[in-house]
Amino acid sequence: MVTATSITCSLLPCKGLQGSNRSLHWRKKETQWPRKAGPSITTAKFELKPPPYALNALEPHMSRETLEYHWGKHHRGYVENLNKQIMGTELDGMTLEDIIILLYNKGDLLPAFNNAAQIWNHDFFWESMQPGGGGKPSGEVLELIDRDFGSFEGFIKEFKSAASTQFGSGWTWLAYKANRLDVENAVNPRPSDEDKKLVVVKSPNAANPLVWDYSPLLTIDVWEHAYYLDFQNQRANYISIFLEKLVSWEEVSSRLDNAKARATERENEEWREEEEEESAGNDAMEMYLESETDDSESE
Ligand SMILES: [Fe+2]
C-alpha cells in the first residue's frame, strides 16, 4: 500500500520547465483582438470569466455576498491589473499558463505573475465546485485516492491538514504528478506507472502546481477573502464545508482524464524524439564508415 503523500513546496527549490520550449495547453486562449483603424496594433485582453453557476447557487454553503466580493471584486481586480501590466510587453498575446511559467522561471514573481496566476487559480477554483457537490467520488478518482492516500478518509485528512496549515494566503491542491519535470540540467528516468500518482500540495500566495509541471485536479482558495464573510476566521469550518458540500468530483474526474492523456502524449513525444536522435546517430555512423571505406580504396 502506498502511504499518503503530502508535499509542501516552497518557491525556491521547485523550478519547473526551465529551458523548455514546450508550451502548455491547458485551456483555450482567452484573449480578444481589438480592431483599430490605422497602424495594426495587437493587444491581448483577458476577460473576467464567470463561475459556471449563478452567484447564489452555492448557498447556504457559500453565500452570494461572498461570490459578489470574491469573484466580482477580487477576481476582477486581478484581470484588470494584468491587462494593464502586460500591454505592450513580451507577455502581450501569451496564454495565462505561458505567462505564469515564463515569469516563474525568470524569478520574476511580481506583479504580473501574481495577477496571471490568481486569474488562473480562481477560474480553476470556481470550476472545482458545483451546487449539490461534495461527498465521495467514484470510479477511477476514488481508486487512485485509495491507492495513493490509503483511503478516502486518508485523503480528507491530508487535504484538510494542508489547507489549514498554509500560513497566511495561499492554495491547497489535489494534483496528478506524472514526474515528467523538464529541467534543463536533469535527465528524467523512464516513466513508470509508479510515477503517476495523486498528491496533495499547498502553494503560497498566487503560486500553483503548473510551475512544478503537475496537473491540478482540485483546489481550495485559503486566502481569507474566500471565507471571511461566511465563516469569519474559522478556516477549518470552511474547508470541511468545501469538501462535504461543494467539491465537483465530476470536474475532478474530467481533469484526471485530461491529465492522463497529456502525460501519455508527452511520453509518446519523448519516445519519438529519442527514436529520431537514435536514427540520426546511426545515419552519421554509416556515413563515417562509408567514408573510411572510400579512403582505404583510394590508397
Ligand atoms: Fe481568492
py3Dmol code that shows the C-alpha trace and the ligand (Angstrom):
import py3Dmol

protein = """\
ATOM      1  CA  MET A   1       0.000   0.000   0.000  1.00  0.00           C
ATOM      2  CA  VAL A   2       1.297   3.398  -0.854  1.00  0.00           C
ATOM      3  CA  THR A   3       1.296   5.726   2.066  1.00  0.00           C
ATOM      4  CA  ALA A   4      -0.369   9.083   1.960  1.00  0.00           C
ATOM      5  CA  THR A   5       1.768  11.711   0.349  1.00  0.00           C
ATOM      6  CA  SER A   6       1.928  15.353   1.272  1.00  0.00           C
ATOM      7  CA  ILE A   7       4.383  17.684  -0.345  1.00  0.00           C
ATOM      8  CA  THR A   8       4.907  21.180   0.892  1.00  0.00           C
ATOM      9  CA  CYS A   9       6.639  23.100  -1.842  1.00  0.00           C
ATOM     10  CA  SER A  10       8.346  26.374  -1.281  1.00  0.00           C
ATOM     11  CA  LEU A  11       9.006  28.515  -4.309  1.00  0.00           C
ATOM     12  CA  LEU A  12      12.766  28.378  -4.478  1.00  0.00           C
ATOM     13  CA  PRO A  13      13.691  24.703  -4.732  1.00  0.00           C
ATOM     14  CA  CYS A  14      10.979  23.645  -7.151  1.00  0.00           C
ATOM     15  CA  LYS A  15      11.708  25.049 -10.583  1.00  0.00           C
ATOM     16  CA  GLY A  16       9.737  23.694 -13.460  1.00  0.00           C
ATOM     17  CA  LEU A  17      10.124  23.731 -17.228  1.00  0.00           C
ATOM     18  CA  GLN A  18      13.292  25.791 -17.092  1.00  0.00           C
ATOM     19  CA  GLY A  19      14.797  25.989 -20.507  1.00  0.00           C
ATOM     20  CA  SER A  20      11.895  24.185 -22.072  1.00  0.00           C
ATOM     21  CA  ASN A  21      10.457  25.263 -25.355  1.00  0.00           C
ATOM     22  CA  ARG A  22       7.274  23.410 -24.636  1.00  0.00           C
ATOM     23  CA  SER A  23       4.113  25.394 -24.495  1.00  0.00           C
ATOM     24  CA  LEU A  24       1.446  24.162 -22.102  1.00  0.00           C
ATOM     25  CA  HIS A  25      -2.034  23.829 -23.473  1.00  0.00           C
ATOM     26  CA  TRP A  26      -4.360  23.697 -20.506  1.00  0.00           C
ATOM     27  CA  ARG A  27      -7.179  25.755 -21.868  1.00  0.00           C
ATOM     28  CA  LYS A  28      -8.020  27.709 -24.928  1.00  0.00           C
ATOM     29  CA  LYS A  29      -6.508  31.132 -25.031  1.00  0.00           C
ATOM     30  CA  GLU A  30      -8.912  33.642 -23.565  1.00  0.00           C
ATOM     31  CA  THR A  31      -7.908  36.686 -25.498  1.00  0.00           C
ATOM     32  CA  GLN A  32      -9.607  39.070 -27.829  1.00  0.00           C
ATOM     33  CA  TRP A  33      -8.022  41.131 -30.512  1.00  0.00           C
ATOM     34  CA  PRO A  34      -9.428  44.637 -30.828  1.00  0.00           C
ATOM     35  CA  ARG A  35      -9.576  46.010 -34.333  1.00  0.00           C
ATOM     36  CA  LYS A  36      -8.386  49.551 -34.671  1.00  0.00           C
ATOM     37  CA  ALA A  37      -8.126  51.871 -37.606  1.00  0.00           C
ATOM     38  CA  GLY A  38      -4.657  52.948 -38.643  1.00  0.00           C
ATOM     39  CA  PRO A  39      -1.462  51.068 -37.796  1.00  0.00           C
ATOM     40  CA  SER A  40      -2.031  47.482 -36.802  1.00  0.00           C
ATOM     41  CA  ILE A  41      -1.540  47.099 -33.036  1.00  0.00           C
ATOM     42  CA  THR A  42      -2.433  43.805 -31.407  1.00  0.00           C
ATOM     43  CA  THR A  43      -3.237  43.901 -27.712  1.00  0.00           C
ATOM     44  CA  ALA A  44      -4.172  40.885 -25.644  1.00  0.00           C
ATOM     45  CA  LYS A  45      -7.035  41.341 -23.248  1.00  0.00           C
ATOM     46  CA  PHE A  46      -8.035  38.769 -20.699  1.00  0.00           C
ATOM     47  CA  GLU A  47     -11.655  38.741 -19.653  1.00  0.00           C
ATOM     48  CA  LEU A  48     -13.282  38.017 -16.308  1.00  0.00           C
ATOM     49  CA  LYS A  49     -14.760  34.560 -16.717  1.00  0.00           C
ATOM     50  CA  PRO A  50     -17.936  33.972 -14.674  1.00  0.00           C
ATOM     51  CA  PRO A  51     -18.365  30.904 -12.445  1.00  0.00           C
ATOM     52  CA  PRO A  52     -20.284  28.078 -14.169  1.00  0.00           C
ATOM     53  CA  TYR A  53     -23.340  28.699 -11.908  1.00  0.00           C
ATOM     54  CA  ALA A  54     -25.338  31.622 -10.522  1.00  0.00           C
ATOM     55  CA  LEU A  55     -23.754  33.640  -7.750  1.00  0.00           C
ATOM     56  CA  ASN A  56     -26.305  32.339  -5.228  1.00  0.00           C
ATOM     57  CA  ALA A  57     -26.169  28.729  -6.428  1.00  0.00           C
ATOM     58  CA  LEU A  58     -23.764  27.543  -3.734  1.00  0.00           C
ATOM     59  CA  GLU A  59     -25.910  28.817  -0.854  1.00  0.00           C
ATOM     60  CA  PRO A  60     -26.234  28.154   2.008  1.00  0.00           C
ATOM     61  CA  HIS A  61     -22.624  26.864   1.995  1.00  0.00           C
ATOM     62  CA  MET A  62     -21.064  29.790   0.146  1.00  0.00           C
ATOM     63  CA  SER A  63     -23.136  32.957   0.057  1.00  0.00           C
ATOM     64  CA  ARG A  64     -23.979  35.229  -2.861  1.00  0.00           C
ATOM     65  CA  GLU A  65     -22.290  38.019  -0.944  1.00  0.00           C
ATOM     66  CA  THR A  66     -19.032  36.055  -0.830  1.00  0.00           C
ATOM     67  CA  LEU A  67     -19.219  35.405  -4.594  1.00  0.00           C
ATOM     68  CA  GLU A  68     -20.025  39.066  -5.262  1.00  0.00           C
ATOM     69  CA  TYR A  69     -16.910  40.171  -3.428  1.00  0.00           C
ATOM     70  CA  HIS A  70     -14.622  37.267  -4.202  1.00  0.00           C
ATOM     71  CA  TRP A  71     -15.415  36.918  -7.914  1.00  0.00           C
ATOM     72  CA  GLY A  72     -16.899  40.342  -8.600  1.00  0.00           C
ATOM     73  CA  LYS A  73     -14.171  42.400  -6.945  1.00  0.00           C
ATOM     74  CA  HIS A  74     -11.043  40.370  -6.120  1.00  0.00           C
ATOM     75  CA  HIS A  75     -11.010  38.186  -9.237  1.00  0.00           C
ATOM     76  CA  ARG A  76     -11.998  41.154 -11.402  1.00  0.00           C
ATOM     77  CA  GLY A  77      -9.142  43.178  -9.944  1.00  0.00           C
ATOM     78  CA  TYR A  78      -6.571  40.545 -10.965  1.00  0.00           C
ATOM     79  CA  VAL A  79      -7.885  40.618 -14.549  1.00  0.00           C
ATOM     80  CA  GLU A  80      -7.870  44.404 -14.795  1.00  0.00           C
ATOM     81  CA  ASN A  81      -4.397  44.690 -13.269  1.00  0.00           C
ATOM     82  CA  LEU A  82      -2.871  42.048 -15.529  1.00  0.00           C
ATOM     83  CA  ASN A  83      -4.299  43.661 -18.657  1.00  0.00           C
ATOM     84  CA  LYS A  84      -2.620  46.945 -17.715  1.00  0.00           C
ATOM     85  CA  GLN A  85       0.670  45.261 -16.806  1.00  0.00           C
ATOM     86  CA  ILE A  86       1.163  43.214 -19.969  1.00  0.00           C
ATOM     87  CA  MET A  87       0.077  45.809 -22.516  1.00  0.00           C
ATOM     88  CA  GLY A  88       2.926  46.365 -24.969  1.00  0.00           C
ATOM     89  CA  THR A  89       5.239  43.866 -23.230  1.00  0.00           C
ATOM     90  CA  GLU A  90       6.563  40.477 -24.357  1.00  0.00           C
ATOM     91  CA  LEU A  91       3.686  38.943 -22.379  1.00  0.00           C
ATOM     92  CA  ASP A  92       1.086  40.585 -24.586  1.00  0.00           C
ATOM     93  CA  GLY A  93      -0.725  37.857 -26.523  1.00  0.00           C
ATOM     94  CA  MET A  94       0.550  34.939 -24.430  1.00  0.00           C
ATOM     95  CA  THR A  95      -1.725  32.486 -22.628  1.00  0.00           C
ATOM     96  CA  LEU A  96      -2.120  32.706 -18.862  1.00  0.00           C
ATOM     97  CA  GLU A  97      -0.268  29.415 -18.494  1.00  0.00           C
ATOM     98  CA  ASP A  98       2.712  30.590 -20.505  1.00  0.00           C
ATOM     99  CA  ILE A  99       2.870  33.910 -18.621  1.00  0.00           C
ATOM    100  CA  ILE A 100       2.845  32.038 -15.298  1.00  0.00           C
ATOM    101  CA  ILE A 101       5.623  29.620 -16.248  1.00  0.00           C
ATOM    102  CA  LEU A 102       7.783  32.167 -18.051  1.00  0.00           C
ATOM    103  CA  LEU A 103       7.745  34.631 -15.156  1.00  0.00           C
ATOM    104  CA  TYR A 104       8.202  31.914 -12.538  1.00  0.00           C
ATOM    105  CA  ASN A 105      11.295  30.608 -14.275  1.00  0.00           C
ATOM    106  CA  LYS A 106      12.682  34.114 -14.615  1.00  0.00           C
ATOM    107  CA  GLY A 107      12.259  34.515 -10.871  1.00  0.00           C
ATOM    108  CA  ASP A 108      10.032  37.497 -11.567  1.00  0.00           C
ATOM    109  CA  LEU A 109       7.119  36.824  -9.216  1.00  0.00           C
ATOM    110  CA  LEU A 110       5.766  40.360  -9.011  1.00  0.00           C
ATOM    111  CA  PRO A 111       3.342  41.684 -10.069  1.00  0.00           C
ATOM    112  CA  ALA A 112       2.237  40.182 -13.415  1.00  0.00           C
ATOM    113  CA  PHE A 113       2.997  36.655 -12.207  1.00  0.00           C
ATOM    114  CA  ASN A 114       0.709  37.106  -9.220  1.00  0.00           C
ATOM    115  CA  ASN A 115      -2.160  38.520 -11.253  1.00  0.00           C
ATOM    116  CA  ALA A 116      -1.880  35.909 -14.031  1.00  0.00           C
ATOM    117  CA  ALA A 117      -1.681  33.057 -11.527  1.00  0.00           C
ATOM    118  CA  GLN A 118      -4.540  34.431  -9.457  1.00  0.00           C
ATOM    119  CA  ILE A 119      -6.778  34.613 -12.544  1.00  0.00           C
ATOM    120  CA  TRP A 120      -5.922  31.012 -13.451  1.00  0.00           C
ATOM    121  CA  ASN A 121      -6.356  29.817  -9.864  1.00  0.00           C
ATOM    122  CA  HIS A 122      -9.741  31.483  -9.424  1.00  0.00           C
ATOM    123  CA  ASP A 123     -11.119  30.190 -12.741  1.00  0.00           C
ATOM    124  CA  PHE A 124      -9.988  26.741 -11.607  1.00  0.00           C
ATOM    125  CA  PHE A 125     -11.453  27.215  -8.111  1.00  0.00           C
ATOM    126  CA  TRP A 126     -14.935  28.211  -9.328  1.00  0.00           C
ATOM    127  CA  GLU A 127     -14.967  25.182 -11.606  1.00  0.00           C
ATOM    128  CA  SER A 128     -13.851  22.953  -8.724  1.00  0.00           C
ATOM    129  CA  MET A 129     -17.263  23.464  -7.093  1.00  0.00           C
ATOM    130  CA  GLN A 130     -20.863  22.797  -8.046  1.00  0.00           C
ATOM    131  CA  PRO A 131     -24.270  23.124  -6.405  1.00  0.00           C
ATOM    132  CA  GLY A 132     -25.035  19.847  -4.657  1.00  0.00           C
ATOM    133  CA  GLY A 133     -21.372  18.842  -4.733  1.00  0.00           C
ATOM    134  CA  GLY A 134     -19.157  17.301  -2.085  1.00  0.00           C
ATOM    135  CA  GLY A 135     -19.267  13.814  -0.658  1.00  0.00           C
ATOM    136  CA  LYS A 136     -17.269  10.941  -2.061  1.00  0.00           C
ATOM    137  CA  PRO A 137     -16.045  10.452  -5.622  1.00  0.00           C
ATOM    138  CA  SER A 138     -16.412   7.205  -7.541  1.00  0.00           C
ATOM    139  CA  GLY A 139     -14.683   5.384 -10.376  1.00  0.00           C
ATOM    140  CA  GLU A 140     -11.016   5.925 -11.131  1.00  0.00           C
ATOM    141  CA  VAL A 141     -10.735   9.055  -8.982  1.00  0.00           C
ATOM    142  CA  LEU A 142     -11.690   7.025  -5.914  1.00  0.00           C
ATOM    143  CA  GLU A 143      -9.461   4.135  -6.966  1.00  0.00           C
ATOM    144  CA  LEU A 144      -6.424   6.405  -7.247  1.00  0.00           C
ATOM    145  CA  ILE A 145      -7.263   8.173  -3.992  1.00  0.00           C
ATOM    146  CA  ASP A 146      -7.453   4.797  -2.237  1.00  0.00           C
ATOM    147  CA  ARG A 147      -4.158   3.751  -3.832  1.00  0.00           C
ATOM    148  CA  ASP A 148      -2.217   6.951  -3.114  1.00  0.00           C
ATOM    149  CA  PHE A 149      -3.676   8.048   0.229  1.00  0.00           C
ATOM    150  CA  GLY A 150      -4.612   4.661   1.676  1.00  0.00           C
ATOM    151  CA  SER A 151      -8.330   5.536   1.775  1.00  0.00           C
ATOM    152  CA  PHE A 152     -10.734   8.384   1.062  1.00  0.00           C
ATOM    153  CA  GLU A 153     -10.575   9.287   4.738  1.00  0.00           C
ATOM    154  CA  GLY A 154      -6.787   9.409   4.429  1.00  0.00           C
ATOM    155  CA  PHE A 155      -7.093  11.878   1.555  1.00  0.00           C
ATOM    156  CA  ILE A 156      -9.550  14.061   3.509  1.00  0.00           C
ATOM    157  CA  LYS A 157      -7.196  14.162   6.471  1.00  0.00           C
ATOM    158  CA  GLU A 158      -4.251  15.056   4.233  1.00  0.00           C
ATOM    159  CA  PHE A 159      -6.144  17.757   2.314  1.00  0.00           C
ATOM    160  CA  LYS A 160      -7.579  19.338   5.473  1.00  0.00           C
ATOM    161  CA  SER A 161      -4.180  19.345   7.123  1.00  0.00           C
ATOM    162  CA  ALA A 162      -2.520  21.035   4.144  1.00  0.00           C
ATOM    163  CA  ALA A 163      -5.292  23.635   3.739  1.00  0.00           C
ATOM    164  CA  SER A 164      -5.493  24.522   7.403  1.00  0.00           C
ATOM    165  CA  THR A 165      -1.720  24.818   7.879  1.00  0.00           C
ATOM    166  CA  GLN A 166      -0.973  27.041   4.871  1.00  0.00           C
ATOM    167  CA  PHE A 167       0.412  30.066   6.669  1.00  0.00           C
ATOM    168  CA  GLY A 168      -1.175  33.294   5.506  1.00  0.00           C
ATOM    169  CA  SER A 169      -2.612  33.366   1.991  1.00  0.00           C
ATOM    170  CA  GLY A 170      -2.417  30.545  -0.490  1.00  0.00           C
ATOM    171  CA  TRP A 171      -3.995  27.489  -2.060  1.00  0.00           C
ATOM    172  CA  THR A 172      -4.247  23.749  -1.479  1.00  0.00           C
ATOM    173  CA  TRP A 173      -4.425  21.319  -4.379  1.00  0.00           C
ATOM    174  CA  LEU A 174      -5.064  17.743  -5.349  1.00  0.00           C
ATOM    175  CA  ALA A 175      -2.844  17.187  -8.366  1.00  0.00           C
ATOM    176  CA  TYR A 176      -1.753  14.443 -10.736  1.00  0.00           C
ATOM    177  CA  LYS A 177       2.015  14.142 -10.699  1.00  0.00           C
ATOM    178  CA  ALA A 178       3.417  12.464 -13.782  1.00  0.00           C
ATOM    179  CA  ASN A 179       7.032  13.090 -12.769  1.00  0.00           C
ATOM    180  CA  ARG A 180       7.984  14.488 -16.138  1.00  0.00           C
ATOM    181  CA  LEU A 181       9.648  17.640 -14.893  1.00  0.00           C
ATOM    182  CA  ASP A 182      11.522  19.006 -17.893  1.00  0.00           C
ATOM    183  CA  VAL A 183      14.501  20.709 -16.317  1.00  0.00           C
ATOM    184  CA  GLU A 184      17.463  21.727 -18.406  1.00  0.00           C
ATOM    185  CA  ASN A 185      20.175  20.044 -16.352  1.00  0.00           C
ATOM    186  CA  ALA A 186      18.266  16.951 -15.298  1.00  0.00           C
ATOM    187  CA  VAL A 187      17.711  13.630 -17.012  1.00  0.00           C
ATOM    188  CA  ASN A 188      14.345  12.105 -16.287  1.00  0.00           C
ATOM    189  CA  PRO A 189      14.174   8.407 -15.523  1.00  0.00           C
ATOM    190  CA  ARG A 190      11.986   6.214 -17.676  1.00  0.00           C
ATOM    191  CA  PRO A 191       8.347   6.823 -16.783  1.00  0.00           C
ATOM    192  CA  SER A 192       6.531   4.072 -14.982  1.00  0.00           C
ATOM    193  CA  ASP A 193       3.066   3.700 -13.528  1.00  0.00           C
ATOM    194  CA  GLU A 194       4.545   4.281 -10.081  1.00  0.00           C
ATOM    195  CA  ASP A 195       5.450   7.834 -11.082  1.00  0.00           C
ATOM    196  CA  LYS A 196       1.888   8.712 -11.890  1.00  0.00           C
ATOM    197  CA  LYS A 197       0.216   9.428  -8.635  1.00  0.00           C
ATOM    198  CA  LEU A 198      -2.079  11.830  -6.877  1.00  0.00           C
ATOM    199  CA  VAL A 199      -0.503  14.271  -4.448  1.00  0.00           C
ATOM    200  CA  VAL A 200      -1.746  16.962  -2.088  1.00  0.00           C
ATOM    201  CA  VAL A 201       0.289  20.139  -2.302  1.00  0.00           C
ATOM    202  CA  LYS A 202      -0.098  23.632  -0.973  1.00  0.00           C
ATOM    203  CA  SER A 203       1.237  26.818  -2.501  1.00  0.00           C
ATOM    204  CA  PRO A 204       1.776  30.286  -1.023  1.00  0.00           C
ATOM    205  CA  ASN A 205       0.116  33.442  -2.332  1.00  0.00           C
ATOM    206  CA  ALA A 206      -0.577  33.015  -6.073  1.00  0.00           C
ATOM    207  CA  ALA A 207       1.748  30.102  -6.908  1.00  0.00           C
ATOM    208  CA  ASN A 208       0.191  26.955  -8.337  1.00  0.00           C
ATOM    209  CA  PRO A 209       1.324  23.437  -9.334  1.00  0.00           C
ATOM    210  CA  LEU A 210       1.680  24.390 -13.008  1.00  0.00           C
ATOM    211  CA  VAL A 211       5.130  25.738 -12.140  1.00  0.00           C
ATOM    212  CA  TRP A 212       6.152  22.254 -10.970  1.00  0.00           C
ATOM    213  CA  ASP A 213       4.634  20.685 -14.067  1.00  0.00           C
ATOM    214  CA  TYR A 214       1.921  18.893 -12.117  1.00  0.00           C
ATOM    215  CA  SER A 215      -1.632  18.639 -13.444  1.00  0.00           C
ATOM    216  CA  PRO A 216      -4.017  20.241 -10.920  1.00  0.00           C
ATOM    217  CA  LEU A 217      -7.274  18.366 -10.325  1.00  0.00           C
ATOM    218  CA  LEU A 218      -8.885  20.283  -7.452  1.00  0.00           C
ATOM    219  CA  THR A 219      -8.179  23.410  -5.460  1.00  0.00           C
ATOM    220  CA  ILE A 220      -9.409  25.360  -2.469  1.00  0.00           C
ATOM    221  CA  ASP A 221      -8.633  29.043  -2.032  1.00  0.00           C
ATOM    222  CA  VAL A 222      -7.466  29.632   1.538  1.00  0.00           C
ATOM    223  CA  TRP A 223      -6.969  33.363   1.234  1.00  0.00           C
ATOM    224  CA  GLU A 224      -9.016  34.973   3.988  1.00  0.00           C
ATOM    225  CA  HIS A 225     -11.176  36.773   1.394  1.00  0.00           C
ATOM    226  CA  ALA A 226     -12.508  33.337   0.350  1.00  0.00           C
ATOM    227  CA  TYR A 227     -14.229  32.581   3.643  1.00  0.00           C
ATOM    228  CA  TYR A 228     -14.298  35.558   5.972  1.00  0.00           C
ATOM    229  CA  LEU A 229     -17.832  36.743   5.165  1.00  0.00           C
ATOM    230  CA  ASP A 230     -19.318  33.261   5.706  1.00  0.00           C
ATOM    231  CA  PHE A 231     -17.012  31.766   8.321  1.00  0.00           C
ATOM    232  CA  GLN A 232     -15.120  34.738   9.789  1.00  0.00           C
ATOM    233  CA  ASN A 233     -11.769  33.352  10.982  1.00  0.00           C
ATOM    234  CA  GLN A 234     -12.906  29.708  11.095  1.00  0.00           C
ATOM    235  CA  ARG A 235     -10.877  28.397   8.165  1.00  0.00           C
ATOM    236  CA  ALA A 236     -11.266  24.780   9.302  1.00  0.00           C
ATOM    237  CA  ASN A 237     -15.079  25.007   9.046  1.00  0.00           C
ATOM    238  CA  TYR A 238     -14.811  26.472   5.544  1.00  0.00           C
ATOM    239  CA  ILE A 239     -12.518  23.601   4.441  1.00  0.00           C
ATOM    240  CA  SER A 240     -14.924  21.000   5.851  1.00  0.00           C
ATOM    241  CA  ILE A 241     -17.941  22.525   4.100  1.00  0.00           C
ATOM    242  CA  PHE A 242     -15.986  22.760   0.835  1.00  0.00           C
ATOM    243  CA  LEU A 243     -15.235  19.023   0.964  1.00  0.00           C
ATOM    244  CA  GLU A 244     -18.634  17.928   2.252  1.00  0.00           C
ATOM    245  CA  LYS A 245     -20.935  20.154   0.176  1.00  0.00           C
ATOM    246  CA  LEU A 246     -19.171  21.872  -2.705  1.00  0.00           C
ATOM    247  CA  VAL A 247     -16.456  19.824  -4.447  1.00  0.00           C
ATOM    248  CA  SER A 248     -17.315  18.903  -8.020  1.00  0.00           C
ATOM    249  CA  TRP A 249     -15.969  15.362  -8.296  1.00  0.00           C
ATOM    250  CA  GLU A 250     -17.333  15.254 -11.853  1.00  0.00           C
ATOM    251  CA  GLU A 251     -14.953  18.036 -12.795  1.00  0.00           C
ATOM    252  CA  VAL A 252     -12.077  16.320 -10.972  1.00  0.00           C
ATOM    253  CA  SER A 253     -12.785  13.138 -12.943  1.00  0.00           C
ATOM    254  CA  SER A 254     -12.735  15.047 -16.230  1.00  0.00           C
ATOM    255  CA  ARG A 255      -9.487  16.778 -15.270  1.00  0.00           C
ATOM    256  CA  LEU A 256      -7.921  13.426 -14.355  1.00  0.00           C
ATOM    257  CA  ASP A 257      -8.751  12.093 -17.831  1.00  0.00           C
ATOM    258  CA  ASN A 258      -7.110  15.154 -19.395  1.00  0.00           C
ATOM    259  CA  ALA A 259      -4.054  14.875 -17.135  1.00  0.00           C
ATOM    260  CA  LYS A 260      -3.513  11.227 -18.056  1.00  0.00           C
ATOM    261  CA  ALA A 261      -3.968  11.985 -21.747  1.00  0.00           C
ATOM    262  CA  ARG A 262      -1.453  14.824 -21.501  1.00  0.00           C
ATOM    263  CA  ALA A 263       1.088  12.587 -19.749  1.00  0.00           C
ATOM    264  CA  THR A 264       0.678   9.901 -22.423  1.00  0.00           C
ATOM    265  CA  GLU A 265       1.003  12.459 -25.202  1.00  0.00           C
ATOM    266  CA  ARG A 266       4.236  13.778 -23.729  1.00  0.00           C
ATOM    267  CA  GLU A 267       5.655  10.291 -23.266  1.00  0.00           C
ATOM    268  CA  ASN A 268       4.928   9.471 -26.902  1.00  0.00           C
ATOM    269  CA  GLU A 269       6.514  12.744 -27.959  1.00  0.00           C
ATOM    270  CA  GLU A 270       9.651  11.935 -25.976  1.00  0.00           C
ATOM    271  CA  TRP A 271       9.819   8.424 -27.468  1.00  0.00           C
ATOM    272  CA  ARG A 272       9.578   9.903 -30.960  1.00  0.00           C
ATOM    273  CA  GLU A 273      12.362  12.380 -30.182  1.00  0.00           C
ATOM    274  CA  GLU A 274      14.596   9.603 -28.843  1.00  0.00           C
ATOM    275  CA  GLU A 275      13.966   7.436 -31.885  1.00  0.00           C
ATOM    276  CA  GLU A 276      14.754  10.347 -34.197  1.00  0.00           C
ATOM    277  CA  GLU A 277      18.001  11.037 -32.329  1.00  0.00           C
ATOM    278  CA  GLU A 278      18.951   7.366 -32.461  1.00  0.00           C
ATOM    279  CA  SER A 279      18.177   7.215 -36.150  1.00  0.00           C
ATOM    280  CA  ALA A 280      20.232  10.362 -36.810  1.00  0.00           C
ATOM    281  CA  GLY A 281      23.125   8.809 -34.856  1.00  0.00           C
ATOM    282  CA  ASN A 282      23.000   5.601 -36.927  1.00  0.00           C
ATOM    283  CA  ASP A 283      22.971   7.600 -40.165  1.00  0.00           C
ATOM    284  CA  ALA A 284      26.032   9.543 -39.034  1.00  0.00           C
ATOM    285  CA  MET A 285      27.853   6.316 -38.157  1.00  0.00           C
ATOM    286  CA  GLU A 286      27.060   4.783 -41.535  1.00  0.00           C
ATOM    287  CA  MET A 287      28.325   7.886 -43.319  1.00  0.00           C
ATOM    288  CA  TYR A 288      31.521   7.729 -41.262  1.00  0.00           C
ATOM    289  CA  LEU A 289      32.101   4.052 -42.075  1.00  0.00           C
ATOM    290  CA  GLU A 290      31.395   4.617 -45.760  1.00  0.00           C
ATOM    291  CA  SER A 291      33.845   7.490 -45.739  1.00  0.00           C
ATOM    292  CA  GLU A 292      36.554   5.271 -44.179  1.00  0.00           C
ATOM    293  CA  THR A 293      35.959   2.587 -46.821  1.00  0.00           C
ATOM    294  CA  ASP A 294      36.302   5.138 -49.619  1.00  0.00           C
ATOM    295  CA  ASP A 295      39.632   6.371 -48.162  1.00  0.00           C
ATOM    296  CA  SER A 296      41.104   2.849 -47.948  1.00  0.00           C
ATOM    297  CA  GLU A 297      40.067   2.094 -51.524  1.00  0.00           C
ATOM    298  CA  SER A 298      41.746   5.230 -52.813  1.00  0.00           C
ATOM    299  CA  GLU A 299      45.091   4.448 -51.114  1.00  0.00           C
TER     300      GLU A 299
END
"""
ligand_1 = """\
1
LIG
Fe -9.449 34.293 -3.819
"""
view = py3Dmol.view(width=600, height=400)
view.addModel(protein, "pdb")
view.setStyle({"model": 0}, {"cartoon": {"style": "trace"}})
view.addModel(ligand_1, "xyz")
view.setStyle({"model": 1}, {"stick": {}})
view.zoomTo()
view.show()
